[in-house]
Amino acid sequence: MPTATLALTRPTGEAPWREPARYWPALTEATTHLETPLGAISAAGLAANAFDMLDRAAGTPIRVASKSVRVRGILDAVLALAGYHGVLAYTLPEALWLATDSDGAAGIQDVVVGYPSVDRAALARLAMDEGLASRVTVMIDDVAQLDLIDSVVAPAKRNSIRVCLELDASFRAPVLGHLGVRRSPVHTPAEARTLAEVIVARPGFTLVGMMAYEAQIAGVVNKGPGKLAVRTMQKASASELAERRGAAVTAVREIAELEFVNGGGTGSLETTQADPSVTEIAAGSGLFGPHLFDGYWQFTPVPAAAFALSVVRRPTPDVATLLGGGWIASGPPAADRLPQLAWPEGLRMLPREAAGEVQTPVTGPAARGLAIGDRVWLRHTKAGELSEHLDAFAVVQDGKVIAELPTYRGEGKVFL
């Protein structure tokens, strides 16, 4: 399979993904020479998603969330598009790797680590490498994190560490209480200002950014009549956050000259870009279009990334058994964490087995027509987690595999 640099252009012609009976068999035909399990990416579908995200961001730059991709070739292709800049990494070792090319030269120029790090070896490398220290920003929400960095390399012996202060973006609803993820303890503008003052006063640190990720908006599905309460909550949360985040940014800007204020995610591009205090939006899942995002009313992603498994058993005329399939998504254990059987249509998993690590029996009308060796296409609930099960993705364009792009795993990297 060839290896190539992927160039994305805005689709102007057909949209075959709107016709499942055309889209999925075409992926099968293009990849029939490859063994399963295999991952495939439609180049046109990826481009459609990338440009749709830009349209939804309405001019606000998008920082690519690498956790939702984990394929360096895809990161490079997306970052080559006007409107995308920088990466939001999920670990410091990953950030250092992304900021360094394979030949040791400078890599991605602007990498923010989205989560605090206590990796002493990575912190030491960052602190002692002037180039990396200029390209990588770490996340801070607690003075104890500053203390840990100082314990690794004293301020007088290191380069200044670029710091991003994270504001808690969760919504404290009057009746339901805390809605959102448990991230930063810094919730109020006054708390943000206090921590900013501490950071600025300490030698060896430079406060360059703020972040506030509204998971209760970006990461909660809201399509359908049964989701009216969710949409109501999200609207109220967006209004509250715009006021509070704006006040926090104003307070911190009185202490430090911020280079960026990051917010949002794939599911909140519209509301986050409307907040004038935000200068960039972090998003990545929408590029692959996992099936979780079928549940949003404001956009419909293309299923650009999928994986194929082979039928290896026919235990009964009504059941076909796939080899593998237990690629379960993170989050609260529930049916929506299972892969979605995308093609052929009319398949469903058996409730007593569901998706298993080594086998996944499927039934339904389409199961009777499956033969040993046939392929079934599935979509992961999330995006980047799919990459942890694959060495590479076959990139399909115009009915042919045009490239093989290794995942992090395929490059020998496992960061979390």
Buried (B, 14 or more C-beta within 10 A) or exposed (E): EEEEEBEBEEBEEEEBBEEBEEBBBBBBEBBEEBEBBBBBBBBBBBBBBBBBBBEBBEEBBBBBBBBBBBBBBBBBBBBEBEBBBBBBBBBBBBBBBBBBEEEEEEBBBBBBBBBBBEBEEBBBBBBBBEBBBBBBBBBBBBEEBBEBBBEBBEBEEBBBBBBBBBBBBBBEBEEEEEBBBEBBEBBBBEBBBBBBBBBBEBEBBBBBBBBBBBBBBBBBBBBEEEBEEBBEBBEBBBEBBBEBBBBBBEBBBEBBEBBBBBBBBBBBBBBBBEBEBBBBBBBBBBBBBBBBBBBBEEBEBBBBBBBBBBBBEBEEEEBBBBBBBBBBBEEEEEEBBBBBBBBBEBBEBBEEBBBBEEBBBBBBEBBBEBEEEBBBBBBBBBBBBBBBBBBBBBBBBEEEBBBBBBBBBBBEBEBE
